[in-house]
Amino acid sequence: MATQHMTLELRTGANARLRRQLRLAAGLILTAVSLGGCGTGALWDKFMAKDDTFVEEPADKLYNEGLYLMNQSKDPKAASKKFEEVDRQHPYSEWARKSLLMSAYAFYNAGDYDSCIGAATRYVTLHPGSADAAYAQYLIAASHYDQIPDITRDQGRTEKAIAALEEVIRKYPTSEYAVSAKAKLEGARDQLAGREMNVGRYYMDKRDYTAAINRFKTVVTQYQTTRHVEEALARLTEAYMAIGIVGEAQTAAAVLGHNFPDSRWYKDAYNLVKSGGLEPSENQGSYISKAFKKLGLG
């Protein structure tokens, strides 16, 4: 009898706990309904609803929309997004390959050079044997080239441009882009020469002739084909005369006269050497003479 009584108490207690839990659950549901301002059916619909915001579009449609934005709307930023979407939705298609290159081109037109370099580098890495790989490599070089700063600033970008342009010429020597790369390469080298000349003139003004000579020497030995070389030879004549190394002064003047006889810089160098009772005379063993003979200019 005692056992039955105990069992009845246990059942009664369990039922009471169950009733409390049910009341708590009902209260939570009512609270959720009142806060959400909707019925339980609406809550259930929201819970079960699928995220259908993404809609895949045909690759050719996205690609042509990108072309339209690029050519007709003149909106390269929007075009680049369309091309990137092709790659995202159809990564292994031929359209994705084309879109990657067009994306690099769109970034370049928008002046987003770093993004252009990233996209073009990815293209060259993924499609090195493609007929368009030369153009992708050229876009990398052109992006660096267009960021070349003036000669008073650090020339790190110029050096990157030179390396990238040389890569175009080395890898794709017969491509149409190699011709343009060579022209840009001369412009970039001219910029580095200009930087050396700017610093060299500064040292000349300070009468630090040895430091100035080192700068002008760099122009003469590394950048003989730039427009700065005539002035560099004249400045070397002036600096060497100032410190009494007349043999190198005579050589600088002679090489200048031989290669640029009509240059105004030669007239200045010639008069400077003559004022010291000397004549321009080339020393074949001088680094100045050797630098020009190496290029067949001596």
VOSEZA-87732 format. One line per 2 residues: number of its first residue (from 1); their letters; for each residue x, y, z of C-alpha. Coordinates in Angstrom, 3 decimals, padded with zeros to 6 digits, always signed. Each point is the difference from the previous one (the first is absolute). Example, Ala and Ser with C-alpha at 12.3 -4.5 7.8 and 13.67 -1.06 7.14 Angstrom:
% VOSEZA-87732
1 = AS = +012.300 -004.500 +007.800 ~ +001.370 +003.440 -000.660
% end
This chain:
% VOSEZA-87732
1 = MA = +000.000 +000.000 +000.000 ~ +002.865 +002.328 +000.833
3 = TQ = +001.591 -000.797 -003.323 ~ -003.168 +000.906 -001.902
5 = HM = -000.268 +003.243 +001.926 ~ +003.592 +000.908 -000.884
7 = TL = -000.568 -000.793 -003.642 ~ -003.049 +002.235 -000.076
9 = EL = +001.961 +002.906 +001.485 ~ +002.759 -000.444 -002.568
11 = RT = -002.534 +000.065 -002.829 ~ -001.737 +003.027 +001.457
13 = GA = +003.333 +001.850 +000.320 ~ +001.026 -000.897 -003.533
15 = NA = -003.298 +001.198 -001.375 ~ +000.347 +003.286 +001.848
17 = RL = +003.482 +000.534 -001.446 ~ -001.258 -000.806 -003.462
19 = RR = -002.848 +002.493 +000.345 ~ +002.442 +002.731 +001.086
21 = QL = +002.271 -000.698 -002.994 ~ -002.952 +000.179 -002.380
23 = RL = -001.156 +003.298 +001.464 ~ +003.579 +001.400 -000.360
25 = AA = +000.221 -001.098 -003.640 ~ -003.390 +001.494 -000.787
27 = GL = +001.080 +003.270 +001.596 ~ +003.181 +000.135 -002.122
29 = IL = -001.990 -000.578 -003.178 ~ -002.459 +002.740 +000.875
31 = TA = +002.846 +002.355 +000.790 ~ +001.638 -000.715 -003.371
33 = VS = -003.281 +000.580 -001.784 ~ -000.639 +003.303 +001.762
35 = LG = +003.556 +001.255 -000.649 ~ -000.031 -001.005 -003.655
37 = GC = -003.448 +001.379 -000.676 ~ -000.962 -003.058 -001.984
39 = GT = -001.695 -003.324 +000.495 ~ +001.675 -003.314 +000.558
41 = GA = -000.677 -000.901 -003.595 ~ +001.964 +003.016 -001.228
43 = LW = +002.838 -000.832 +002.376 ~ +000.099 -003.520 -001.339
45 = DK = +000.024 +001.263 -003.594 ~ +002.906 +002.332 +000.776
47 = FM = +001.896 -002.811 +001.678 ~ -000.455 -002.340 -002.928
49 = AK = +000.553 +002.608 -002.731 ~ +002.990 -000.594 -002.304
51 = DD = +002.576 +002.693 -000.916 ~ -000.663 +000.459 -003.677
53 = TF = +001.933 +003.298 -000.436 ~ +002.638 -001.697 -002.186
55 = VE = -001.061 -000.620 -003.555 ~ +002.528 -001.553 -002.354
57 = EP = +000.154 +001.709 -003.382 ~ +001.398 -001.329 -003.283
59 = AD = +003.716 +000.682 -000.452 ~ -000.373 +001.562 -003.433
61 = KL = -002.711 +002.347 +001.287 ~ +002.208 +001.255 +002.832
63 = YN = +002.969 +000.342 -002.351 ~ -001.937 +002.021 -002.579
65 = EG = -001.434 +002.227 +002.718 ~ +003.564 +000.688 +001.086
67 = LY = +000.980 +000.903 -003.561 ~ -002.968 +002.344 -000.252
69 = LM = +000.915 +001.756 +003.242 ~ +003.591 +000.299 -001.197
71 = NQ = -000.589 +001.204 -003.552 ~ -003.392 +001.698 -000.003
73 = SK = -000.560 +001.218 +003.555 ~ +003.698 +000.781 +000.552
75 = DP = -000.247 -001.416 +003.514 ~ +003.085 -002.210 +000.462
77 = KA = -000.612 -000.544 +003.720 ~ -003.473 -001.429 -000.611
79 = AS = +001.351 -002.000 -002.932 ~ +002.710 -001.562 +002.156
81 = KK = -002.665 -001.193 +002.458 ~ -001.875 -001.739 -002.817
83 = FE = +003.168 -001.703 -001.205 ~ +000.857 -001.097 +003.535
85 = EV = -003.509 -001.430 +000.324 ~ +000.616 -002.220 -003.030
87 = DR = +003.072 -001.413 +001.715 ~ -001.927 -000.487 +003.245
89 = QH = -003.018 -001.735 -001.517 ~ +001.721 -001.883 -002.840
91 = PY = +003.632 -000.439 +001.156 ~ +000.952 -002.802 -002.402
93 = SE = -001.561 +001.345 -003.161 ~ +001.657 +001.622 -002.989
95 = WA = -002.014 +003.096 +000.862 ~ +001.794 +000.155 +003.338
97 = RK = +003.375 +000.072 -001.759 ~ -001.114 +002.825 -002.270
99 = SL = -001.613 +001.858 +002.874 ~ +003.146 -000.155 +002.125
101 = LM = +001.956 +001.806 -002.705 ~ -002.792 +002.508 -000.578
103 = SA = -000.202 +000.586 +003.725 ~ +003.699 +000.922 +000.022
105 = YA = -000.590 +002.350 -002.931 ~ -003.006 +001.585 +001.743
107 = FY = +002.010 +000.549 +003.170 ~ +002.758 +001.613 -002.080
109 = NA = -002.456 +002.386 -001.669 ~ -001.433 +000.893 +003.397
111 = GD = +003.473 +000.859 +001.316 ~ -000.164 -002.831 +002.552
113 = YD = +003.511 -001.141 -000.818 ~ +000.532 -002.345 +002.931
115 = SC = -003.187 -001.923 -000.832 ~ +001.059 -000.096 -003.649
117 = IG = +003.382 -001.440 +000.954 ~ -001.708 -002.602 +002.173
119 = AA = -002.448 -001.116 -002.697 ~ +002.607 +000.011 -002.787
121 = TR = +002.499 -001.914 +002.130 ~ -002.674 -002.609 +000.723
123 = YV = -000.719 -000.273 -003.728 ~ +003.662 -000.559 -000.888
125 = TL = +000.284 -002.598 +002.778 ~ -003.135 -001.917 -001.030
127 = HP = +000.358 +000.357 -003.786 ~ +003.722 +000.375 -000.826
129 = GS = -000.432 -001.551 -003.439 ~ -002.925 +002.164 -001.035
131 = AD = +000.302 +002.298 -002.978 ~ -001.050 +002.839 +002.301
133 = AA = +002.675 -000.654 +002.631 ~ +002.250 +002.610 -001.640
135 = YA = -002.694 +002.628 +000.413 ~ -000.559 -000.957 +003.638
137 = QY = +003.728 +000.344 +000.664 ~ -000.025 +003.350 -001.778
139 = LI = -002.866 +001.225 +002.210 ~ +002.113 -000.817 +003.055
141 = AA = +002.896 +002.029 -001.388 ~ -002.214 +002.893 -001.104
143 = SH = -001.606 +000.161 +003.456 ~ +003.408 +000.415 +001.620
145 = YD = +001.099 +002.445 -002.699 ~ -003.017 +002.259 +000.463
147 = QI = +000.862 +000.339 +003.686 ~ +003.555 +001.239 -000.538
149 = PD = +000.521 +003.021 +002.288 ~ +001.963 +003.159 -000.770
151 = IT = +003.772 -000.063 +000.350 ~ -000.011 +001.576 +003.475
153 = RD = -001.691 -003.070 +001.517 ~ +000.909 -003.633 +000.629
155 = QG = +000.279 -001.911 -003.272 ~ -001.112 -003.429 +001.223
157 = RT = -002.958 +000.030 -002.395 ~ +002.304 +000.879 -002.869
159 = EK = +002.208 -002.980 +000.743 ~ -003.055 -002.290 +000.129
161 = AI = -001.159 +001.432 -003.327 ~ +003.384 -000.689 -001.580
163 = AA = +000.011 -003.600 +001.258 ~ -003.550 -000.608 -001.288
165 = LE = +000.698 +001.635 -003.372 ~ +003.142 -002.075 -000.441
167 = EV = -002.108 -003.085 +000.758 ~ -002.343 +000.862 -002.879
169 = IR = +002.935 +000.435 -002.373 ~ +001.719 -003.188 +001.193
171 = KY = -003.049 -002.283 -000.040 ~ -001.829 +001.415 -003.005
173 = PT = +002.654 +001.580 -002.261 ~ -002.038 -000.319 -003.190
175 = SE = -003.288 +001.270 +001.427 ~ -001.422 +003.414 -000.762
177 = YA = +000.301 +000.819 +003.697 ~ +003.770 -000.407 -000.055
179 = VS = +000.293 +003.090 -002.203 ~ -002.013 +002.127 +002.401
181 = AK = +001.860 -001.517 +002.955 ~ +003.338 +001.069 -001.486
183 = AK = -001.205 +003.591 -000.356 ~ -001.266 +000.049 +003.575
185 = LE = +003.239 -001.602 +001.165 ~ +001.992 +002.915 -001.395
187 = GA = -002.341 +002.397 +001.787 ~ +000.472 -001.820 +003.295
189 = RD = +003.782 -000.102 -000.387 ~ -000.029 +003.695 -000.835
191 = QL = -001.828 +000.583 +003.278 ~ +002.671 -001.826 +002.002
193 = AG = +002.702 +001.944 -001.804 ~ -001.845 +003.219 +000.810
195 = RE = -000.002 -000.964 +003.661 ~ +003.781 -000.502 -000.048
197 = MN = +000.492 +003.331 -001.770 ~ -002.168 +001.814 +002.527
199 = VG = +002.058 -001.306 +002.909 ~ +003.254 +000.605 -001.872
201 = RY = -000.867 +003.668 -000.555 ~ -000.771 +000.324 +003.694
203 = YM = +003.502 -001.219 +000.862 ~ +001.538 +002.301 -002.596
205 = DK = -001.704 +002.973 +001.671 ~ +001.477 -001.190 +003.315
207 = RD = +003.433 -000.340 -001.662 ~ +000.050 -003.663 +000.981
209 = YT = +001.551 -000.978 -003.306 ~ +000.782 -003.616 +000.852
211 = AA = -003.624 -000.730 +000.921 ~ -001.156 +001.817 -003.134
213 = IN = +002.383 -002.001 -002.202 ~ -001.442 -003.254 +001.355
215 = RF = -003.497 +001.049 -001.070 ~ +001.027 +001.197 -003.474
217 = KT = +002.111 -003.138 -000.413 ~ -003.121 -002.119 +000.539
219 = VV = -001.774 +001.858 -002.808 ~ +002.955 -000.425 -002.376
221 = TQ = +000.516 -003.710 +000.731 ~ -003.614 -001.158 +000.387
223 = YQ = -002.184 +002.456 -001.878 ~ +002.013 +000.975 -003.088
225 = TT = -003.067 -000.055 -002.247 ~ -002.016 +002.491 +002.050
227 = RH = -000.283 +003.715 -000.676 ~ +001.958 +000.770 +003.183
229 = VE = +003.307 -001.454 -001.128 ~ +001.157 +003.181 -001.793
231 = EA = -000.340 +002.098 +003.130 ~ +001.561 -002.792 +002.083
233 = LA = +003.151 +000.057 -002.172 ~ +000.190 +003.790 +000.235
235 = RL = -000.440 -000.132 +003.780 ~ +002.732 -002.620 +000.249
237 = TE = +002.287 +002.307 -001.945 ~ -000.788 +002.802 +002.446
239 = AY = +000.379 -002.133 +003.135 ~ +003.272 -001.635 -001.081
241 = MA = +001.483 +003.378 -000.948 ~ -001.005 +001.331 +003.428
243 = IG = +001.960 -002.719 +001.854 ~ +002.929 -000.039 -002.424
245 = IV = -000.536 -003.373 -001.698 ~ +000.455 +001.531 -003.423
247 = GE = +000.425 -003.273 -001.918 ~ -003.552 -001.098 +000.809
249 = AQ = -001.255 +003.511 -000.725 ~ +001.616 -000.103 -003.435
251 = TA = -001.482 -003.446 -000.669 ~ -003.504 +001.060 +001.048
253 = AA = +000.192 +003.006 -002.317 ~ +001.401 -002.042 -002.881
255 = VL = -002.675 -002.746 +000.276 ~ -002.676 +002.692 +000.203
257 = GH = +001.322 +001.692 -003.132 ~ +000.332 -003.270 -001.905
259 = NF = -003.563 -001.170 +000.718 ~ -001.826 +003.335 +000.247
261 = PD = +001.998 +002.537 -002.010 ~ -002.886 +002.460 -000.307
263 = SR = -000.957 -000.127 +003.655 ~ +000.036 +003.230 +002.001
265 = WY = +001.475 -002.073 +002.830 ~ +003.023 -000.801 -002.177
267 = KD = +000.622 +003.671 -000.587 ~ +000.042 +000.586 +003.761
269 = AY = +002.298 -002.982 +000.617 ~ +002.351 +000.995 -002.827
271 = NL = +000.333 +003.573 +001.266 ~ +000.613 -001.254 +003.543
273 = VK = +002.845 -002.274 -001.078 ~ +001.477 +002.721 -002.223
275 = SG = -000.081 +002.452 +002.928 ~ +002.443 -002.317 +001.764
277 = GL = +002.377 +000.063 -002.969 ~ -001.058 -003.489 -001.123
279 = EP = -001.766 -001.713 -002.900 ~ -002.676 -002.715 +000.131
281 = SE = +001.898 -003.260 -000.256 ~ -001.399 -003.489 +000.495
283 = NQ = +001.724 -002.487 +002.283 ~ -001.054 -003.404 -001.367
285 = GS = +000.503 -001.598 +003.413 ~ -002.438 +002.311 +001.768
287 = YI = -003.320 -001.381 +001.223 ~ -001.659 +002.801 -001.992
289 = SK = +001.504 -001.193 -003.265 ~ -000.706 -003.668 +000.781
291 = AF = -003.648 +000.698 +000.834 ~ -000.639 +001.478 -003.435
293 = KK = +002.064 -002.558 -001.908 ~ -002.071 -002.743 +001.638
295 = LG = -003.069 +001.386 -001.724 ~ +001.822 +000.649 -003.258
297 = LG = -000.187 +003.754 +000.574 ~ +003.645 +000.649 +000.610
% end
